[in-house]
Amino acid sequence: MSKRRAPLLILLVLVILLTLLSGCMTTGFGTISYTPGALHLNVSGAENRTDAVLQVTIFALQDLQQQEIYKHADYVSVMKGENSFTEPVTLAPGSYRVYLYLTYGNERKAAVIRDLKV
C-alpha cells in the first residue's frame, strides 16, 4: 500500500465506524399495536422535527375487499430516536390494513402498510 492511500483508507474506516455507531440514521415506522380505543405507533426519527405530519388510514378487510373506515392526519413532533404516538380509534374485531405516512414539509420521510388483526 502506498503512503498516499493509507490516510484515505484510515479516513474511510473512521467514517464507516461513525456511521454505524451514530444510532438512528433514517426515519421509519416500528411496531404498531391496538388496544381497545387506540392504535399505538412507534416511529424512529433521524432528526428533531416539529413540522412532521402523521397520516393514518385504516381499511377494513372483508370478503377479498377493503373499505376505508378511518383517515386522520395531524402535525406531530418527531425527536431523534424512538417516538410513540397514539391514534384514538375504535375498531371492531376483524382484519384491517393500516397505511401510515410521515412527511416533513412536502417530503415523504416514511410510508408503510401493515396488516392488523383485532
CYANA upper distance limits for C-alpha pairs under 8 A (distance plus 0.5 A):
  1 MET  CA      5 ARG  CA      7.19
  1 MET  CA      6 ALA  CA      7.42
  2 SER  CA      6 ALA  CA      7.16
  3 LYS  CA      7 PRO  CA      8.10
  4 ARG  CA      8 LEU  CA      7.95
  5 ARG  CA      9 LEU  CA      6.66
  6 ALA  CA     10 ILE  CA      6.73
  7 PRO  CA     11 LEU  CA      6.60
  8 LEU  CA     12 LEU  CA      6.61
  9 LEU  CA     13 VAL  CA      6.75
 10 ILE  CA     14 LEU  CA      6.74
 11 LEU  CA     15 VAL  CA      6.72
 12 LEU  CA     16 ILE  CA      6.77
 13 VAL  CA     17 LEU  CA      6.69
 14 LEU  CA     18 LEU  CA      6.61
 15 VAL  CA     19 THR  CA      6.65
 16 ILE  CA     20 LEU  CA      6.76
 17 LEU  CA     21 LEU  CA      6.58
 18 LEU  CA     22 SER  CA      6.31
 19 THR  CA     23 GLY  CA      8.28
 19 THR  CA     25 MET  CA      8.47
 23 GLY  CA     81 GLY  CA      8.48
 24 CYS  CA     44 SER  CA      7.64
 24 CYS  CA     45 GLY  CA      7.44
 24 CYS  CA     46 ALA  CA      6.00
 24 CYS  CA     80 LYS  CA      8.05
 24 CYS  CA     81 GLY  CA      6.75
 25 MET  CA     45 GLY  CA      8.48
 25 MET  CA     46 ALA  CA      5.68
 26 THR  CA     44 SER  CA      8.03
 26 THR  CA     45 GLY  CA      7.12
 26 THR  CA     46 ALA  CA      5.46
 27 THR  CA     43 VAL  CA      7.72
 27 THR  CA     44 SER  CA      5.90
 27 THR  CA     45 GLY  CA      5.01
 27 THR  CA     46 ALA  CA      5.61
 27 THR  CA     47 GLU  CA      8.46
 27 THR  CA    109 LYS  CA      6.81
 27 THR  CA    110 ALA  CA      6.83
 28 GLY  CA     43 VAL  CA      6.21
 28 GLY  CA     44 SER  CA      5.90
 28 GLY  CA     45 GLY  CA      7.31
 28 GLY  CA    109 LYS  CA      7.88
 28 GLY  CA    110 ALA  CA      5.71
 28 GLY  CA    111 ALA  CA      7.98
 29 PHE  CA     41 LEU  CA      8.00
 29 PHE  CA     42 ASN  CA      6.42
 29 PHE  CA     43 VAL  CA      5.00
 29 PHE  CA     44 SER  CA      6.79
 29 PHE  CA    110 ALA  CA      7.49
 29 PHE  CA    111 ALA  CA      8.08
 29 PHE  CA    112 VAL  CA      7.62
 30 GLY  CA     41 LEU  CA      7.66
 30 GLY  CA     42 ASN  CA      5.42
 30 GLY  CA     43 VAL  CA      6.06
 30 GLY  CA     44 SER  CA      7.41
 31 THR  CA     41 LEU  CA      6.77
 31 THR  CA     42 ASN  CA      6.06
 32 ILE  CA     39 LEU  CA      7.60
 32 ILE  CA     40 HIS  CA      5.98
 32 ILE  CA     41 LEU  CA      5.16
 32 ILE  CA     42 ASN  CA      6.92
 33 SER  CA     39 LEU  CA      6.39
 33 SER  CA     40 HIS  CA      5.65
 33 SER  CA     41 LEU  CA      7.33
 33 SER  CA    116 LEU  CA      8.33
 34 TYR  CA     38 ALA  CA      6.39
 34 TYR  CA     39 LEU  CA      5.06
 34 TYR  CA     40 HIS  CA      6.49
 34 TYR  CA    118 VAL  CA      7.72
 35 THR  CA     39 LEU  CA      7.06
 35 THR  CA     40 HIS  CA      8.30
 36 PRO  CA     90 THR  CA      6.98
 36 PRO  CA     91 LEU  CA      7.96
 37 GLY  CA     88 PRO  CA      6.28
 37 GLY  CA     89 VAL  CA      5.65
 37 GLY  CA     90 THR  CA      4.95
 37 GLY  CA     91 LEU  CA      7.68
 38 ALA  CA     86 THR  CA      6.74
 38 ALA  CA     87 GLU  CA      6.01
 38 ALA  CA     88 PRO  CA      4.88
 38 ALA  CA     89 VAL  CA      5.59
 38 ALA  CA     90 THR  CA      7.04
 39 LEU  CA     86 THR  CA      6.14
 39 LEU  CA     87 GLU  CA      5.50
 39 LEU  CA     88 PRO  CA      6.83
 39 LEU  CA     89 VAL  CA      7.03
 40 HIS  CA     84 SER  CA      7.65
 40 HIS  CA     85 PHE  CA      6.40
 40 HIS  CA     86 THR  CA      5.14
 40 HIS  CA     87 GLU  CA      6.93
 41 LEU  CA     84 SER  CA      6.19
 41 LEU  CA     85 PHE  CA      5.62
 41 LEU  CA     86 THR  CA      6.73
 41 LEU  CA     87 GLU  CA      8.35
 42 ASN  CA     82 GLU  CA      7.41
 42 ASN  CA     83 ASN  CA      6.16
 42 ASN  CA     84 SER  CA      5.12
 42 ASN  CA     85 PHE  CA      6.92
 43 VAL  CA     78 VAL  CA      8.48
 43 VAL  CA     82 GLU  CA      6.39
 43 VAL  CA     83 ASN  CA      5.54
 43 VAL  CA     84 SER  CA      6.80
 43 VAL  CA     85 PHE  CA      8.39
 44 SER  CA     80 LYS  CA      7.60
 44 SER  CA     81 GLY  CA      5.73
 44 SER  CA     82 GLU  CA      4.98
 44 SER  CA     83 ASN  CA      6.46
 45 GLY  CA     78 VAL  CA      6.63
 45 GLY  CA     79 MET  CA      6.33
 45 GLY  CA     80 LYS  CA      5.06
 45 GLY  CA     81 GLY  CA      5.55
 45 GLY  CA     82 GLU  CA      6.88
 45 GLY  CA     83 ASN  CA      7.71
 46 ALA  CA     79 MET  CA      8.23
 46 ALA  CA     80 LYS  CA      5.57
 46 ALA  CA     81 GLY  CA      7.05
 47 GLU  CA     78 VAL  CA      8.00
 47 GLU  CA     79 MET  CA      6.61
 47 GLU  CA     80 LYS  CA      5.01
 47 GLU  CA     81 GLY  CA      8.32
 48 ASN  CA     77 SER  CA      8.08
 48 ASN  CA     78 VAL  CA      6.18
 48 ASN  CA     79 MET  CA      4.73
 48 ASN  CA     80 LYS  CA      5.65
 49 ARG  CA     77 SER  CA      6.18
 49 ARG  CA     78 VAL  CA      5.67
 49 ARG  CA     79 MET  CA      6.79
 49 ARG  CA    104 TYR  CA      8.18
 50 THR  CA     75 TYR  CA      8.35
 50 THR  CA     76 VAL  CA      6.87
 50 THR  CA     77 SER  CA      4.67
 50 THR  CA     78 VAL  CA      6.79
 51 ASP  CA     75 TYR  CA      6.82
 51 ASP  CA     76 VAL  CA      7.14
 51 ASP  CA     77 SER  CA      6.97
 51 ASP  CA    104 TYR  CA      6.67
 51 ASP  CA    105 GLY  CA      7.34
 52 ALA  CA     75 TYR  CA      6.08
 52 ALA  CA     76 VAL  CA      5.82
 52 ALA  CA     77 SER  CA      6.56
 52 ALA  CA     78 VAL  CA      7.24
 52 ALA  CA    102 LEU  CA      7.20
 52 ALA  CA    103 THR  CA      6.08
 52 ALA  CA    104 TYR  CA      5.21
 52 ALA  CA    105 GLY  CA      7.44
 53 VAL  CA     73 ALA  CA      7.07
 53 VAL  CA     74 ASP  CA      5.99
 53 VAL  CA     75 TYR  CA      4.95
 53 VAL  CA     76 VAL  CA      6.37
 53 VAL  CA    101 TYR  CA      8.41
 53 VAL  CA    102 LEU  CA      6.12
 53 VAL  CA    103 THR  CA      5.73
 53 VAL  CA    104 TYR  CA      7.03
 53 VAL  CA    105 GLY  CA      8.36
 54 LEU  CA     73 ALA  CA      5.99
 54 LEU  CA     74 ASP  CA      6.09
 54 LEU  CA     75 TYR  CA      6.85
 54 LEU  CA     76 VAL  CA      7.07
 54 LEU  CA    100 LEU  CA      7.83
 54 LEU  CA    101 TYR  CA      6.35
 54 LEU  CA    102 LEU  CA      5.24
 54 LEU  CA    103 THR  CA      7.30
 55 GLN  CA     71 LYS  CA      7.90
 55 GLN  CA     72 HIS  CA      6.21
 55 GLN  CA     73 ALA  CA      4.57
 55 GLN  CA     74 ASP  CA      7.12
 55 GLN  CA     99 TYR  CA      8.49
 55 GLN  CA    100 LEU  CA      6.29
 55 GLN  CA    101 TYR  CA      5.61
 55 GLN  CA    102 LEU  CA      6.97
 56 VAL  CA     70 TYR  CA      8.26
 56 VAL  CA     71 LYS  CA      6.19
 56 VAL  CA     72 HIS  CA      5.92
 56 VAL  CA     73 ALA  CA      6.79
 56 VAL  CA     98 VAL  CA      7.54
 56 VAL  CA     99 TYR  CA      6.40
 56 VAL  CA    100 LEU  CA      5.45
 56 VAL  CA    101 TYR  CA      7.27
 57 THR  CA     68 GLU  CA      7.83
 57 THR  CA     69 ILE  CA      8.38
 57 THR  CA     70 TYR  CA      6.10
 57 THR  CA     71 LYS  CA      4.82
 57 THR  CA     72 HIS  CA      7.06
 57 THR  CA     98 VAL  CA      6.34
 57 THR  CA     99 TYR  CA      5.58
 57 THR  CA    100 LEU  CA      7.12
 58 ILE  CA     68 GLU  CA      6.45
 58 ILE  CA     69 ILE  CA      6.41
 58 ILE  CA     70 TYR  CA      5.58
 58 ILE  CA     71 LYS  CA      6.94
 58 ILE  CA     96 TYR  CA      7.18
 58 ILE  CA     97 ARG  CA      6.29
 58 ILE  CA     98 VAL  CA      5.11
 58 ILE  CA     99 TYR  CA      6.81
 59 PHE  CA     66 GLN  CA      6.17
 59 PHE  CA     67 GLN  CA      5.57
 59 PHE  CA     68 GLU  CA      4.70
 59 PHE  CA     69 ILE  CA      6.05
 59 PHE  CA     70 TYR  CA      7.53
 59 PHE  CA     96 TYR  CA      6.05
 59 PHE  CA     97 ARG  CA      5.64
 59 PHE  CA     98 VAL  CA      6.95
 60 ALA  CA     66 GLN  CA      5.88
 60 ALA  CA     67 GLN  CA      5.75
 60 ALA  CA     68 GLU  CA      6.88
 60 ALA  CA     69 ILE  CA      6.99
 60 ALA  CA     94 GLY  CA      8.16
 60 ALA  CA     95 SER  CA      6.73
 60 ALA  CA     96 TYR  CA      5.09
 60 ALA  CA     97 ARG  CA      7.04
 61 LEU  CA     65 GLN  CA      6.24
 61 LEU  CA     66 GLN  CA      5.03
 61 LEU  CA     67 GLN  CA      7.25
 61 LEU  CA     94 GLY  CA      8.17
 61 LEU  CA     95 SER  CA      5.88
 61 LEU  CA     96 TYR  CA      5.80
 61 LEU  CA     97 ARG  CA      7.44
 62 GLN  CA     66 GLN  CA      6.84
 62 GLN  CA     95 SER  CA      7.85
 78 VAL  CA     83 ASN  CA      7.12
 79 MET  CA     83 ASN  CA      7.23
 91 LEU  CA    118 VAL  CA      7.71
 92 ALA  CA    118 VAL  CA      7.43
 93 PRO  CA    117 LYS  CA      7.91
 93 PRO  CA    118 VAL  CA      5.19
 94 GLY  CA    117 LYS  CA      6.32
 94 GLY  CA    118 VAL  CA      5.78
 95 SER  CA    115 ASP  CA      7.88
 95 SER  CA    116 LEU  CA      6.43
 95 SER  CA    117 LYS  CA      5.12
 95 SER  CA    118 VAL  CA      6.91
 96 TYR  CA    115 ASP  CA      6.30
 96 TYR  CA    116 LEU  CA      5.52
 96 TYR  CA    117 LYS  CA      6.66
 96 TYR  CA    118 VAL  CA      8.34
 97 ARG  CA    113 ILE  CA      7.37
 97 ARG  CA    114 ARG  CA      6.23
 97 ARG  CA    115 ASP  CA      4.99
 97 ARG  CA    116 LEU  CA      6.47
 98 VAL  CA    113 ILE  CA      6.12
 98 VAL  CA    114 ARG  CA      5.64
 98 VAL  CA    115 ASP  CA      6.64
 98 VAL  CA    116 LEU  CA      7.51
 99 TYR  CA    111 ALA  CA      7.98
 99 TYR  CA    112 VAL  CA      6.48
 99 TYR  CA    113 ILE  CA      5.07
 99 TYR  CA    114 ARG  CA      7.07
100 LEU  CA    110 ALA  CA      8.46
100 LEU  CA    111 ALA  CA      6.02
100 LEU  CA    112 VAL  CA      5.85
100 LEU  CA    113 ILE  CA      6.85
101 TYR  CA    108 ARG  CA      7.79
101 TYR  CA    109 LYS  CA      8.35
101 TYR  CA    110 ALA  CA      6.31
101 TYR  CA    111 ALA  CA      4.94
101 TYR  CA    112 VAL  CA      7.26
102 LEU  CA    108 ARG  CA      6.56
102 LEU  CA    109 LYS  CA      6.17
102 LEU  CA    110 ALA  CA      5.63
102 LEU  CA    111 ALA  CA      6.86
103 THR  CA    107 GLU  CA      5.95
103 THR  CA    108 ARG  CA      4.74
103 THR  CA    109 LYS  CA      5.72
103 THR  CA    110 ALA  CA      7.46
104 TYR  CA    108 ARG  CA      6.90
104 TYR  CA    109 LYS  CA      7.12
